[in-house]
Amino acid sequence: MTVRTDTRPQLRVVQWASGNIGSRALRAVLEHPDLTLAGLYAHTPDKAGRDAGELCGLGPTGVIATHDIDEIVALGADCVLYMPRACDMDEVCRLLASGANIVTTRGEFHRAASLDPAVRERVEAACESGKSSIHSTGSSPGFITEALPLALSSIQRRLDGLTIEEFADLSQRDSPGLLFDVMGFGKPPAEYDERRLSVVRDSFGPSLHMVADTLSIPLDSVEAEGEVATAPRPVHIAAGTLRPGTVAAQRITVSGLRGGRPLLRFRATWYCTTDLDRAWDVRATGWHVTVDGDAPLDIDLRFPVPLDRMAAMSPSYTANRAVNAVPVLCEASPGIRSTADLPHIVARLG
């Protein structure tokens, strides 16, 4: 039995949704020394009535999932870990107005100024009414696009450019719907949906803007461009088979421009094989960050996880930072809070 020897107050947390990321966050809350699970919101009615521990692989907790937002609001929790597949501003504003802070892995709140003005006004009014705050975070965007660049900039006095490259080997991802239908792998290059460019730009652009604003070198604009590479021969992956001449890799670059040139860049290279028709620099799953300034840096962050275990391990990269942010956000002043607004998020591990 572990006996607490400090006087930190326990923060009462609601987990909102228990999907891939949510169930990992749920487990982390249950195991956290300073957090108490107050409630669990289930997006699908079939999960309602089930014990929270059952939904994340732990033993019984006595906390039963509900599909009723009224029950969640009535709990009066300190914070809600909001992790649905889609953001519902009615839900967000009701939770904030009730006095619950929100940490979310949704990407809408990385930078307040990037929100639609009417939406921003509504969310900020809810924060003011409930004396609450909201913060978006995760691994990417979040840690790799905000926390790490701000830390690396602390040893610069001149920044000429910073590029974040993300590599993801999806060959063992057994998700045909995601890879083939959503991401466009296995399709002819002419059918590649360029609407994905705007989706990625809107996901990562606010982080680039926020970092530049914080460093007092604001961006003039954010642009996105994409390209694909094809498989020269059949490729068999966990999700199915890629025919020759179809999309086997895609690269999307989001560039934050200042003075007509890229200052901050995020480039994602997502691939199902390294046997491509183009000579791309395709690295193992992880991140590569380069800093061009008066203290230049070249950093590799690799995920030392076998590909057949990546799907089981990868939710931790996103969920853990959100859980670790809860105590920090609960101390923040009301409003939409970016990474730059908050103190460093430090994990409480003991």
LINPE-V538876 format. One record per residue. N is the residue number from 0. OMEGA is omega as a letter, one per 40 degrees, with the letter a starting at -180 (NA if undefined). BURIAL is # if it has 9 or more other C-alpha atoms within 8 Angstrom, else .. D_CENTER is the distance of its C-alpha to the mean C-alpha in whole Angstrom. Layout:
n:N omega:OMEGA burial:BURIAL d_center:D_CENTER
n:N omega:OMEGA burial:BURIAL d_center:D_CENTER
This chain:
n:0 omega:i burial:. d_center:34
n:1 omega:i burial:. d_center:32
n:2 omega:i burial:. d_center:34
n:3 omega:a burial:. d_center:32
n:4 omega:i burial:. d_center:34
n:5 omega:a burial:. d_center:32
n:6 omega:i burial:. d_center:32
n:7 omega:i burial:. d_center:28
n:8 omega:i burial:. d_center:28
n:9 omega:i burial:. d_center:25
n:10 omega:a burial:# d_center:23
n:11 omega:a burial:# d_center:23
n:12 omega:i burial:# d_center:19
n:13 omega:i burial:# d_center:19
n:14 omega:a burial:# d_center:16
n:15 omega:a burial:# d_center:15
n:16 omega:a burial:# d_center:15
n:17 omega:i burial:# d_center:15
n:18 omega:a burial:. d_center:14
n:19 omega:i burial:. d_center:12
n:20 omega:a burial:# d_center:10
n:21 omega:a burial:# d_center:12
n:22 omega:i burial:# d_center:15
n:23 omega:i burial:# d_center:13
n:24 omega:i burial:# d_center:12
n:25 omega:i burial:# d_center:16
n:26 omega:a burial:# d_center:18
n:27 omega:i burial:# d_center:16
n:28 omega:a burial:# d_center:18
n:29 omega:a burial:# d_center:21
n:30 omega:a burial:. d_center:21
n:31 omega:a burial:# d_center:20
n:32 omega:a burial:. d_center:24
n:33 omega:a burial:. d_center:23
n:34 omega:i burial:# d_center:21
n:35 omega:i burial:# d_center:23
n:36 omega:a burial:# d_center:22
n:37 omega:a burial:# d_center:23
n:38 omega:i burial:# d_center:22
n:39 omega:i burial:# d_center:20
n:40 omega:i burial:# d_center:20
n:41 omega:i burial:# d_center:20
n:42 omega:i burial:# d_center:19
n:43 omega:a burial:. d_center:22
n:44 omega:a burial:. d_center:25
n:45 omega:i burial:. d_center:26
n:46 omega:i burial:# d_center:24
n:47 omega:i burial:# d_center:26
n:48 omega:i burial:. d_center:28
n:49 omega:a burial:# d_center:27
n:50 omega:a burial:# d_center:26
n:51 omega:a burial:# d_center:23
n:52 omega:i burial:# d_center:24
n:53 omega:a burial:# d_center:25
n:54 omega:i burial:# d_center:21
n:55 omega:i burial:# d_center:20
n:56 omega:i burial:. d_center:23
n:57 omega:i burial:. d_center:24
n:58 omega:a burial:. d_center:28
n:59 omega:a burial:. d_center:29
n:60 omega:a burial:. d_center:27
n:61 omega:i burial:. d_center:29
n:62 omega:a burial:# d_center:26
n:63 omega:a burial:# d_center:26
n:64 omega:i burial:# d_center:24
n:65 omega:i burial:# d_center:25
n:66 omega:a burial:# d_center:24
n:67 omega:a burial:. d_center:26
n:68 omega:i burial:. d_center:24
n:69 omega:i burial:. d_center:27
n:70 omega:i burial:. d_center:27
n:71 omega:a burial:# d_center:24
n:72 omega:a burial:# d_center:25
n:73 omega:a burial:. d_center:28
n:74 omega:a burial:. d_center:26
n:75 omega:a burial:# d_center:26
n:76 omega:i burial:# d_center:23
n:77 omega:a burial:# d_center:22
n:78 omega:i burial:# d_center:18
n:79 omega:i burial:# d_center:16
n:80 omega:a burial:# d_center:13
n:81 omega:a burial:# d_center:12
n:82 omega:i burial:# d_center:10
n:83 omega:i burial:# d_center:12
n:84 omega:i burial:. d_center:12
n:85 omega:a burial:. d_center:13
n:86 omega:i burial:. d_center:13
n:87 omega:a burial:. d_center:17
n:88 omega:i burial:. d_center:18
n:89 omega:i burial:. d_center:21
n:90 omega:a burial:. d_center:19
n:91 omega:a burial:# d_center:17
n:92 omega:i burial:# d_center:20
n:93 omega:i burial:# d_center:23
n:94 omega:a burial:# d_center:20
n:95 omega:a burial:# d_center:20
n:96 omega:i burial:# d_center:24
n:97 omega:a burial:# d_center:25
n:98 omega:i burial:# d_center:24
n:99 omega:i burial:# d_center:21
n:100 omega:a burial:# d_center:18
n:101 omega:i burial:# d_center:14
n:102 omega:a burial:# d_center:11
n:103 omega:i burial:# d_center:8
n:104 omega:i burial:# d_center:5
n:105 omega:a burial:# d_center:7
n:106 omega:a burial:# d_center:7
n:107 omega:a burial:# d_center:10
n:108 omega:i burial:# d_center:11
n:109 omega:a burial:# d_center:10
n:110 omega:a burial:# d_center:14
n:111 omega:a burial:# d_center:16
n:112 omega:i burial:. d_center:19
n:113 omega:i burial:. d_center:16
n:114 omega:i burial:# d_center:17
n:115 omega:a burial:. d_center:20
n:116 omega:a burial:. d_center:23
n:117 omega:i burial:. d_center:24
n:118 omega:i burial:# d_center:21
n:119 omega:a burial:# d_center:20
n:120 omega:a burial:. d_center:23
n:121 omega:a burial:# d_center:23
n:122 omega:a burial:# d_center:20
n:123 omega:i burial:# d_center:22
n:124 omega:i burial:. d_center:25
n:125 omega:i burial:# d_center:23
n:126 omega:a burial:# d_center:22
n:127 omega:a burial:# d_center:25
n:128 omega:a burial:# d_center:27
n:129 omega:a burial:# d_center:25
n:130 omega:a burial:# d_center:25
n:131 omega:a burial:# d_center:21
n:132 omega:i burial:# d_center:18
n:133 omega:a burial:# d_center:14
n:134 omega:i burial:# d_center:11
n:135 omega:i burial:# d_center:8
n:136 omega:a burial:# d_center:5
n:137 omega:i burial:# d_center:3
n:138 omega:a burial:# d_center:5
n:139 omega:e burial:. d_center:5
n:140 omega:a burial:# d_center:5
n:141 omega:a burial:# d_center:6
n:142 omega:a burial:# d_center:8
n:143 omega:a burial:# d_center:10
n:144 omega:a burial:# d_center:10
n:145 omega:a burial:# d_center:11
n:146 omega:a burial:# d_center:12
n:147 omega:i burial:# d_center:14
n:148 omega:i burial:# d_center:16
n:149 omega:i burial:# d_center:17
n:150 omega:a burial:. d_center:18
n:151 omega:a burial:. d_center:20
n:152 omega:a burial:# d_center:21
n:153 omega:i burial:. d_center:23
n:154 omega:i burial:. d_center:26
n:155 omega:i burial:# d_center:26
n:156 omega:i burial:. d_center:29
n:157 omega:i burial:. d_center:29
n:158 omega:i burial:# d_center:25
n:159 omega:i burial:. d_center:26
n:160 omega:i burial:# d_center:23
n:161 omega:a burial:# d_center:20
n:162 omega:i burial:# d_center:18
n:163 omega:i burial:# d_center:15
n:164 omega:i burial:# d_center:16
n:165 omega:i burial:# d_center:13
n:166 omega:i burial:# d_center:15
n:167 omega:i burial:# d_center:15
n:168 omega:a burial:# d_center:18
n:169 omega:a burial:. d_center:18
n:170 omega:a burial:# d_center:21
n:171 omega:i burial:# d_center:21
n:172 omega:a burial:# d_center:18
n:173 omega:a burial:. d_center:21
n:174 omega:a burial:. d_center:19
n:175 omega:a burial:# d_center:22
n:176 omega:a burial:. d_center:20
n:177 omega:a burial:. d_center:17
n:178 omega:a burial:# d_center:19
n:179 omega:a burial:# d_center:22
n:180 omega:a burial:# d_center:21
n:181 omega:a burial:. d_center:18
n:182 omega:i burial:. d_center:17
n:183 omega:i burial:# d_center:21
n:184 omega:i burial:# d_center:22
n:185 omega:i burial:# d_center:26
n:186 omega:i burial:# d_center:27
n:187 omega:a burial:# d_center:29
n:188 omega:a burial:# d_center:28
n:189 omega:a burial:. d_center:30
n:190 omega:i burial:. d_center:28
n:191 omega:a burial:. d_center:24
n:192 omega:a burial:. d_center:22
n:193 omega:i burial:. d_center:22
n:194 omega:i burial:. d_center:20
n:195 omega:i burial:. d_center:17
n:196 omega:a burial:# d_center:18
n:197 omega:i burial:# d_center:17
n:198 omega:a burial:. d_center:14
n:199 omega:i burial:# d_center:12
n:200 omega:a burial:# d_center:14
n:201 omega:i burial:. d_center:13
n:202 omega:a burial:# d_center:9
n:203 omega:i burial:# d_center:10
n:204 omega:i burial:# d_center:13
n:205 omega:i burial:# d_center:13
n:206 omega:i burial:# d_center:11
n:207 omega:i burial:# d_center:14
n:208 omega:a burial:# d_center:16
n:209 omega:i burial:# d_center:15
n:210 omega:a burial:# d_center:16
n:211 omega:i burial:# d_center:19
n:212 omega:a burial:# d_center:20
n:213 omega:a burial:. d_center:20
n:214 omega:i burial:. d_center:22
n:215 omega:i burial:. d_center:25
n:216 omega:a burial:. d_center:24
n:217 omega:a burial:# d_center:23
n:218 omega:i burial:# d_center:22
n:219 omega:a burial:. d_center:25
n:220 omega:i burial:. d_center:22
n:221 omega:a burial:# d_center:19
n:222 omega:i burial:# d_center:20
n:223 omega:i burial:# d_center:19
n:224 omega:a burial:. d_center:21
n:225 omega:i burial:# d_center:21
n:226 omega:a burial:. d_center:23
n:227 omega:i burial:# d_center:24
n:228 omega:a burial:# d_center:26
n:229 omega:i burial:# d_center:28
n:230 omega:i burial:# d_center:30
n:231 omega:a burial:# d_center:33
n:232 omega:a burial:. d_center:34
n:233 omega:i burial:# d_center:33
n:234 omega:i burial:# d_center:30
n:235 omega:i burial:. d_center:29
n:236 omega:a burial:# d_center:26
n:237 omega:a burial:# d_center:24
n:238 omega:a burial:# d_center:23
n:239 omega:a burial:. d_center:27
n:240 omega:i burial:# d_center:29
n:241 omega:i burial:# d_center:28
n:242 omega:i burial:# d_center:32
n:243 omega:i burial:# d_center:33
n:244 omega:i burial:# d_center:32
n:245 omega:a burial:# d_center:29
n:246 omega:i burial:# d_center:25
n:247 omega:i burial:# d_center:24
n:248 omega:i burial:# d_center:22
n:249 omega:a burial:# d_center:20
n:250 omega:i burial:# d_center:19
n:251 omega:a burial:# d_center:17
n:252 omega:i burial:# d_center:17
n:253 omega:a burial:# d_center:16
n:254 omega:i burial:# d_center:19
n:255 omega:a burial:# d_center:19
n:256 omega:i burial:# d_center:23
n:257 omega:a burial:# d_center:25
n:258 omega:i burial:. d_center:29
n:259 omega:i burial:. d_center:29
n:260 omega:i burial:. d_center:27
n:261 omega:i burial:# d_center:23
n:262 omega:i burial:# d_center:22
n:263 omega:a burial:# d_center:19
n:264 omega:i burial:# d_center:17
n:265 omega:a burial:# d_center:14
n:266 omega:i burial:# d_center:16
n:267 omega:i burial:# d_center:14
n:268 omega:a burial:# d_center:17
n:269 omega:a burial:# d_center:16
n:270 omega:i burial:# d_center:20
n:271 omega:i burial:# d_center:22
n:272 omega:i burial:# d_center:25
n:273 omega:i burial:. d_center:26
n:274 omega:a burial:. d_center:29
n:275 omega:i burial:# d_center:29
n:276 omega:a burial:. d_center:31
n:277 omega:a burial:. d_center:30
n:278 omega:i burial:. d_center:30
n:279 omega:i burial:. d_center:26
n:280 omega:a burial:. d_center:25
n:281 omega:a burial:. d_center:23
n:282 omega:i burial:. d_center:21
n:283 omega:a burial:. d_center:20
n:284 omega:a burial:# d_center:16
n:285 omega:a burial:# d_center:15
n:286 omega:i burial:# d_center:14
n:287 omega:a burial:# d_center:18
n:288 omega:i burial:# d_center:18
n:289 omega:i burial:# d_center:21
n:290 omega:i burial:# d_center:22
n:291 omega:a burial:# d_center:26
n:292 omega:i burial:# d_center:27
n:293 omega:i burial:. d_center:30
n:294 omega:a burial:# d_center:28
n:295 omega:a burial:. d_center:27
n:296 omega:i burial:. d_center:24
n:297 omega:a burial:. d_center:23
n:298 omega:i burial:. d_center:21
n:299 omega:i burial:. d_center:20
n:300 omega:a burial:. d_center:17
n:301 omega:i burial:. d_center:18
n:302 omega:a burial:. d_center:16
n:303 omega:a burial:. d_center:20
n:304 omega:i burial:. d_center:19
n:305 omega:a burial:. d_center:22
n:306 omega:a burial:. d_center:20
n:307 omega:i burial:. d_center:22
n:308 omega:a burial:. d_center:20
n:309 omega:a burial:# d_center:16
n:310 omega:i burial:# d_center:15
n:311 omega:a burial:. d_center:16
n:312 omega:a burial:# d_center:15
n:313 omega:i burial:. d_center:11
n:314 omega:i burial:# d_center:10
n:315 omega:a burial:# d_center:11
n:316 omega:a burial:# d_center:9
n:317 omega:a burial:# d_center:6
n:318 omega:a burial:# d_center:8
n:319 omega:a burial:# d_center:10
n:320 omega:i burial:# d_center:9
n:321 omega:i burial:# d_center:9
n:322 omega:i burial:# d_center:12
n:323 omega:a burial:# d_center:14
n:324 omega:a burial:# d_center:13
n:325 omega:a burial:# d_center:15
n:326 omega:a burial:. d_center:18
n:327 omega:a burial:# d_center:17
n:328 omega:a burial:# d_center:16
n:329 omega:i burial:# d_center:19
n:330 omega:a burial:. d_center:22
n:331 omega:i burial:# d_center:20
n:332 omega:a burial:. d_center:22
n:333 omega:i burial:# d_center:22
n:334 omega:i burial:# d_center:20
n:335 omega:a burial:# d_center:16
n:336 omega:i burial:# d_center:15
n:337 omega:i burial:# d_center:13
n:338 omega:a burial:# d_center:13
n:339 omega:a burial:# d_center:16
n:340 omega:a burial:. d_center:18
n:341 omega:i burial:# d_center:17
n:342 omega:i burial:. d_center:19
n:343 omega:i burial:. d_center:17
n:344 omega:a burial:# d_center:15
n:345 omega:a burial:. d_center:17
n:346 omega:i burial:. d_center:17
n:347 omega:a burial:. d_center:20
n:348 omega:a burial:. d_center:21
n:349 omega:NA burial:. d_center:25
